[in-house]
Amino acid sequence: MKKTIIFIFTVFVALTTLGQNGSKVGHTIKGKVVDANTNRPVSYTNIGLEGTFFGTASDSEGNFELKIPEEMVDKSIYFSAVGFTSKQFPVKDLFSKEFAVVKLESQSYDVEKVDVAAQNKVLIRILRLASENIKYNYGSGPFNMHFAYSKEKAVNGQVKAPQIARVLLYDETGYTNPSKADAFKARNYSVTKEQNDDDYSFSGAQLHLDDLLGLDWVRSASGILSPALLSNYQLALESQPVIDGKEFWVISFSPKVPSLATTGDYYAGTFKGKVTVNKEDYSILKIEGEAVAPKNNRQGRALAIGQNNTDYYTDVLYTFNVDYQNLLLKRVALDKTYTYKGNKISEQAVLEMNRAHTNNLTVIDSRDYFPGE
């Protein structure tokens, strides 16, 4: 919204100045701003004529149009966007092109060579770009994803029979509009128990599938991937590893004050984690976290506990790992210990994607909390 207001104000000033001076349009330039490395559009690029208030901004798809007054045809034009090296050249260079493609180079952040305050600003910028590029870096819907689910549980050290199931997920919109609301409305699933499992008693809530899927912060653009929340975290650069020939940032994070918005947990007392970001396209490779909470709702860590409800977990400690591969969620693992009805319980739940497809889809319109036949 803020960018839109700036954009409207900039155009208004430019057009007002043009009208007041009685200037004639000398040239109209149209084009698109793209990332030089990936050819993806660069949204909301600031575009202007040097030494003037005359300018515009590219739209969400990188497109722009700018009318150049006759008296400004000898000016230089500049293009600047967060995360990219600014570019400037004579505006006349664009006059001969019916549709100009302006390529901006990704800015390389030498994060380790700046002070703490400057580093924090750079890390916020990196994570903001990671969030803004989700729709380009991950698959669009509709599609099906086939998962293998398993949960191992021990009560007071005594290991119980593992719960094993197959999960079929239908995502109507995919990662094109990442948000919590879209993820909840567009993602539905069905659960099928293993044929040799005679236990029909476990439900989707006890499987904690919503808890596991809720850790896919890329799909919901939440937690550390919500631009609106970034100022609420302490950030630090952990390392800059090379993985499979590609360079990454590993950024550690912890909320200054833990909350449902920053942790996804209604009762988290402490919370910290790491996110691994690709330097080339700002895609997320991995999200890791650990938390301590005095209590949790049995139906999910994001839910509050009613005032008269005494049936909940206490002394909760958990860690999670979320991995991404080939434009989609690949694996979610959640290890948790807690106390329930005087018993010390440990659980290890894993949701692993086996395959995904966009053809011959099985459309699912609800969340099937009970395993099928």
C-alpha positions as CSV (number, residue, x, y, z in Angstrom):
1,M,0.0,0.0,0.0
2,K,2.8,2.4,0.9
3,K,4.5,1.7,-2.4
4,T,1.3,2.4,-4.2
5,I,0.9,5.7,-2.5
6,I,4.4,6.7,-3.4
7,F,3.9,5.7,-6.9
8,I,0.6,7.7,-7.3
9,F,2.2,10.7,-5.7
10,T,5.3,10.5,-8.0
11,V,3.1,10.3,-11.1
12,F,0.9,13.1,-9.8
13,V,3.9,15.4,-9.3
14,A,5.3,14.6,-12.6
15,L,2.1,15.2,-14.5
16,T,1.4,18.4,-12.5
17,T,4.9,19.7,-13.4
18,L,4.4,18.8,-17.0
19,G,1.1,20.6,-17.1
20,Q,2.3,23.7,-15.4
21,N,5.3,24.1,-17.7
22,G,3.2,23.6,-20.8
23,S,5.7,21.0,-21.9
24,K,5.2,18.8,-24.9
25,V,5.9,15.1,-24.8
26,G,9.1,14.3,-26.8
27,H,9.1,10.6,-26.4
28,T,7.2,7.8,-24.7
29,I,9.3,4.9,-23.4
30,K,7.7,1.6,-22.5
31,G,9.5,-1.5,-21.1
32,K,10.1,-4.0,-18.4
33,V,12.6,-4.3,-15.6
34,V,14.0,-7.8,-15.0
35,D,16.6,-9.5,-13.0
36,A,19.7,-9.9,-15.2
37,N,20.4,-13.4,-13.8
38,T,16.9,-14.9,-13.7
39,N,14.9,-12.7,-16.1
40,R,12.2,-12.5,-13.5
41,P,10.4,-9.1,-13.3
42,V,11.7,-6.6,-10.7
43,S,8.6,-5.2,-9.1
44,Y,8.2,-1.5,-8.0
45,T,11.5,-0.3,-9.4
46,N,12.0,3.4,-8.9
47,I,12.5,5.0,-12.3
48,G,13.3,8.7,-12.8
49,L,15.1,11.4,-14.7
50,E,18.3,12.6,-13.0
51,G,18.0,16.0,-11.3
52,T,14.2,16.2,-11.6
53,F,11.1,15.0,-9.7
54,F,9.9,13.4,-12.9
55,G,9.5,9.6,-12.8
56,T,7.4,6.5,-12.2
57,A,7.7,3.0,-10.9
58,S,7.5,-0.4,-12.5
59,D,4.3,-2.4,-11.6
60,S,4.2,-5.8,-9.9
61,E,5.3,-7.5,-13.2
62,G,8.1,-5.1,-13.8
63,N,6.4,-3.1,-16.6
64,F,6.6,0.6,-16.9
65,E,5.7,3.5,-19.2
66,L,7.2,7.1,-19.0
67,K,6.5,10.1,-21.1
68,I,9.6,12.3,-21.6
69,P,9.1,16.0,-22.0
70,E,11.0,17.6,-24.9
71,E,13.2,19.7,-22.6
72,M,14.3,16.5,-20.7
73,V,15.4,14.4,-23.6
74,D,19.1,15.1,-22.8
75,K,18.7,13.8,-19.2
76,S,20.0,10.5,-17.8
77,I,17.4,8.0,-16.5
78,Y,18.0,5.9,-13.5
79,F,16.5,2.5,-12.3
80,S,16.8,1.5,-8.6
81,A,15.3,-1.4,-6.6
82,V,16.0,-3.0,-3.3
83,G,18.4,-5.9,-3.7
84,F,19.8,-4.7,-7.1
85,T,22.6,-2.5,-8.2
86,S,21.2,0.8,-9.5
87,K,21.6,1.5,-13.2
88,Q,21.8,4.9,-15.0
89,F,22.3,5.9,-18.6
90,P,21.2,8.5,-21.1
91,V,17.4,8.4,-21.6
92,K,18.1,8.7,-25.4
93,D,19.4,5.1,-25.4
94,L,15.7,4.0,-25.0
95,F,14.2,6.2,-27.7
96,S,15.0,3.8,-30.6
97,K,13.4,0.8,-28.8
98,E,9.7,0.0,-29.2
99,F,9.8,-2.0,-25.9
100,A,12.9,-1.7,-23.7
101,V,14.1,-4.5,-21.4
102,V,16.2,-3.1,-18.6
103,K,18.3,-5.7,-16.7
104,L,19.4,-5.0,-13.2
105,E,22.1,-7.0,-11.5
106,S,21.4,-8.6,-8.1
107,Q,23.3,-6.8,-5.4
108,S,25.9,-8.9,-3.6
109,Y,25.7,-8.2,0.2
110,D,29.0,-8.6,2.0
111,V,27.2,-8.9,5.2
112,E,30.1,-9.8,7.4
113,K,31.9,-6.5,6.7
114,V,29.3,-4.2,8.2
115,D,28.4,-3.3,11.8
116,V,25.6,-4.9,13.7
117,A,23.0,-2.2,12.9
118,A,23.8,-2.2,9.2
119,Q,23.9,-6.0,9.1
120,N,20.4,-6.2,10.6
121,K,19.1,-3.9,7.9
122,V,20.7,-6.0,5.2
123,L,19.3,-9.2,6.7
124,I,15.8,-7.7,6.8
125,R,16.2,-6.7,3.2
126,I,17.3,-10.3,2.2
127,L,14.3,-11.8,4.1
128,R,11.9,-9.3,2.6
129,L,13.1,-10.2,-0.9
130,A,12.8,-13.9,0.0
131,S,9.2,-13.3,0.9
132,E,8.5,-11.2,-2.2
133,N,10.0,-13.8,-4.5
134,I,8.0,-16.8,-3.1
135,K,5.5,-16.6,-6.0
136,Y,8.4,-16.9,-8.5
137,N,10.4,-19.5,-6.7
138,Y,7.7,-22.1,-5.9
139,G,5.0,-24.0,-7.7
140,S,1.7,-22.5,-8.6
141,G,-1.5,-24.5,-8.2
142,P,-3.5,-26.5,-8.6
143,F,-1.5,-29.6,-7.8
144,N,-1.6,-32.8,-5.7
145,M,1.2,-33.7,-3.3
146,H,1.6,-37.3,-2.0
147,F,3.1,-37.6,1.5
148,A,4.2,-40.4,3.7
149,Y,3.4,-39.8,7.3
150,S,4.9,-41.4,10.4
151,K,4.8,-40.7,14.1
152,E,6.7,-42.5,16.8
153,K,5.7,-42.1,20.4
154,A,7.1,-43.1,23.8
155,V,5.3,-42.8,27.1
156,N,7.6,-42.8,30.1
157,G,10.2,-44.4,28.0
158,Q,8.0,-47.1,26.7
159,V,7.8,-47.1,22.9
160,K,4.4,-47.4,21.3
161,A,3.5,-48.8,17.9
162,P,4.3,-46.2,15.2
163,Q,1.4,-44.5,13.4
164,I,1.9,-44.7,9.7
165,A,-0.4,-43.2,7.0
166,R,-0.5,-41.8,3.5
167,V,-1.6,-38.2,3.0
168,L,-2.9,-36.8,-0.3
169,L,-2.9,-33.0,-0.3
170,Y,-4.7,-30.8,-2.9
171,D,-3.5,-27.2,-3.2
172,E,-5.8,-25.1,-5.4
173,T,-3.6,-22.0,-5.7
174,G,-0.1,-23.2,-4.7
175,Y,2.5,-20.6,-3.8
176,T,1.1,-17.8,-6.1
177,N,-0.6,-16.0,-3.3
178,P,1.2,-17.0,-0.1
179,S,-0.7,-16.1,3.1
180,K,-2.2,-17.9,6.1
181,A,-5.7,-17.4,4.9
182,D,-5.0,-18.7,1.4
183,A,-3.1,-21.7,2.7
184,F,-6.0,-22.6,5.0
185,K,-8.7,-22.1,2.3
186,A,-6.8,-23.6,-0.7
187,R,-5.1,-26.6,1.0
188,N,-7.1,-29.7,1.8
189,Y,-6.1,-33.3,2.4
190,S,-7.3,-36.9,2.9
191,V,-5.6,-39.5,5.1
192,T,-5.4,-43.2,4.5
193,K,-4.0,-45.6,7.0
194,E,-1.6,-48.4,6.1
195,Q,-3.5,-51.6,5.2
196,N,-1.8,-53.6,7.9
197,D,-2.7,-51.1,10.6
198,D,-5.8,-52.2,12.6
199,D,-5.8,-48.9,14.7
200,Y,-8.6,-46.7,13.4
201,S,-8.6,-44.5,16.4
202,F,-6.1,-41.8,15.5
203,S,-7.6,-38.6,14.0
204,G,-6.1,-35.9,11.9
205,A,-5.9,-33.6,14.9
206,Q,-3.9,-36.3,16.8
207,L,-1.7,-36.7,13.7
208,H,-1.1,-33.0,14.0
209,L,-1.1,-32.5,10.2
210,D,-2.2,-28.9,10.5
211,D,0.7,-28.3,12.9
212,L,3.1,-29.9,10.5
213,L,1.7,-28.0,7.4
214,G,1.6,-24.8,9.5
215,L,5.4,-25.0,9.7
216,D,5.5,-24.4,5.9
217,W,6.1,-20.7,6.4
218,V,6.9,-20.3,2.8
219,R,3.3,-21.3,1.8
220,S,1.8,-19.0,4.4
221,A,4.4,-16.2,4.2
222,S,4.3,-16.1,8.0
223,G,6.8,-16.0,10.8
224,I,10.2,-14.8,9.6
225,L,8.9,-14.7,6.0
226,S,6.3,-12.1,6.9
227,P,7.7,-8.6,5.9
228,A,5.4,-7.0,8.4
229,L,7.0,-8.9,11.3
230,L,10.7,-8.6,10.5
231,S,11.4,-5.7,12.8
232,N,10.2,-8.0,15.7
233,Y,13.1,-10.4,15.3
234,Q,16.7,-10.3,16.4
235,L,18.7,-11.4,13.3
236,A,22.3,-12.6,12.8
237,L,24.3,-14.0,9.9
238,E,25.3,-17.6,11.0
239,S,27.3,-18.6,7.9
240,Q,27.5,-18.5,4.1
241,P,27.8,-22.1,2.9
242,V,28.0,-23.5,-0.6
243,I,25.5,-26.3,-1.0
244,D,25.4,-28.3,-4.3
245,G,27.4,-25.6,-6.0
246,K,25.1,-22.8,-4.9
247,E,25.8,-20.0,-2.3
248,F,23.5,-19.5,0.6
249,W,23.0,-17.3,3.6
250,V,22.1,-19.0,6.9
251,I,20.3,-16.4,9.1
252,S,19.5,-17.0,12.7
253,F,16.4,-15.4,14.2
254,S,14.6,-15.1,17.5
255,P,11.6,-12.9,18.3
256,K,12.3,-10.0,20.6
257,V,9.0,-10.9,22.4
258,P,7.6,-14.3,21.4
259,S,4.0,-14.2,20.1
260,L,1.6,-16.2,18.1
261,A,2.5,-14.2,15.0
262,T,6.3,-14.5,15.3
263,T,6.4,-18.2,16.4
264,G,3.1,-19.8,15.4
265,D,2.8,-21.0,19.0
266,Y,0.2,-19.4,21.3
267,Y,2.2,-20.1,24.4
268,A,5.9,-20.1,23.4
269,G,8.1,-18.7,26.1
270,T,11.3,-18.9,24.1
271,F,11.8,-19.5,20.4
272,K,14.8,-19.4,18.0
273,G,15.6,-20.7,14.6
274,K,17.6,-20.5,11.4
275,V,16.6,-20.0,7.7
276,T,18.7,-20.9,4.7
277,V,18.3,-18.5,1.8
278,N,19.7,-18.9,-1.8
279,K,21.8,-15.9,-2.7
280,E,20.9,-16.2,-6.4
281,D,17.1,-16.1,-6.3
282,Y,16.3,-15.7,-2.6
283,S,14.5,-19.1,-2.5
284,I,14.3,-20.9,0.9
285,L,16.1,-24.2,1.2
286,K,15.5,-24.9,4.9
287,I,13.7,-23.5,8.0
288,E,14.7,-24.8,11.5
289,G,13.4,-23.9,14.9
290,E,13.1,-24.8,18.5
291,A,10.8,-23.6,21.2
292,V,9.8,-24.0,24.9
293,A,6.2,-23.5,26.0
294,P,4.7,-23.9,29.4
295,K,1.6,-25.5,27.8
296,N,0.0,-26.3,24.4
297,N,-3.5,-27.1,23.3
298,R,-3.8,-30.8,22.4
299,Q,-5.3,-29.9,19.0
300,G,-2.4,-27.7,17.9
301,R,0.2,-25.3,19.2
302,A,-1.4,-22.3,17.5
303,L,-4.7,-22.7,19.5
304,A,-5.5,-21.1,22.8
305,I,-6.7,-23.2,25.8
306,G,-10.1,-22.4,27.2
307,Q,-10.3,-21.0,30.7
308,N,-12.1,-24.2,32.0
309,N,-10.1,-26.6,29.9
310,T,-7.7,-28.8,32.0
311,D,-7.0,-31.3,29.2
312,Y,-3.7,-29.9,27.7
313,Y,0.0,-30.5,27.4
314,T,2.5,-29.0,29.8
315,D,6.3,-28.5,29.8
316,V,6.4,-28.5,26.0
317,L,9.8,-28.6,24.2
318,Y,10.0,-29.1,20.5
319,T,12.3,-28.7,17.5
320,F,11.3,-28.7,13.8
321,N,13.0,-28.9,10.4
322,V,11.3,-27.9,7.1
323,D,13.0,-28.7,3.8
324,Y,12.2,-27.4,0.2
325,Q,13.1,-29.0,-3.1
326,N,12.1,-28.6,-6.7
327,L,9.7,-25.7,-6.1
328,L,7.8,-27.4,-3.4
329,L,7.7,-28.5,0.3
330,K,9.8,-31.7,0.6
331,R,9.8,-32.6,4.3
332,V,8.6,-31.5,7.7
333,A,9.9,-33.1,10.9
334,L,8.6,-32.2,14.4
335,D,10.2,-33.7,17.5
336,K,8.4,-32.9,20.7
337,T,8.4,-33.7,24.4
338,Y,5.7,-32.8,26.9
339,T,3.9,-33.9,30.0
340,Y,0.3,-35.1,29.8
341,K,-1.7,-36.5,32.7
342,G,1.4,-37.1,34.7
343,N,3.2,-39.0,31.9
344,K,6.4,-37.9,30.2
345,I,5.8,-38.2,26.4
346,S,8.1,-37.8,23.4
347,E,6.9,-37.8,19.8
348,Q,8.7,-37.7,16.4
349,A,6.4,-36.9,13.5
350,V,7.5,-36.7,9.9
351,L,5.7,-35.7,6.7
352,E,7.7,-36.5,3.6
353,M,6.6,-35.7,0.1
354,N,7.0,-38.6,-2.4
355,R,5.7,-37.0,-5.6
356,A,3.7,-34.1,-6.9
357,H,1.7,-33.6,-10.1
358,T,-0.5,-31.1,-11.9
359,N,-2.4,-33.4,-14.2
360,N,-5.0,-36.1,-13.4
361,L,-5.7,-34.2,-10.2
362,T,-7.7,-35.5,-7.3
363,V,-9.7,-32.5,-6.0
364,I,-10.2,-32.5,-2.3
365,D,-12.7,-30.0,-0.8
366,S,-12.2,-30.6,3.0
367,R,-9.7,-31.7,5.5
368,D,-10.2,-35.4,6.2
369,Y,-9.4,-35.8,9.9
370,F,-10.0,-39.5,10.0
371,P,-8.1,-42.1,8.1
372,G,-10.0,-44.0,5.4
373,E,-10.4,-47.7,4.8
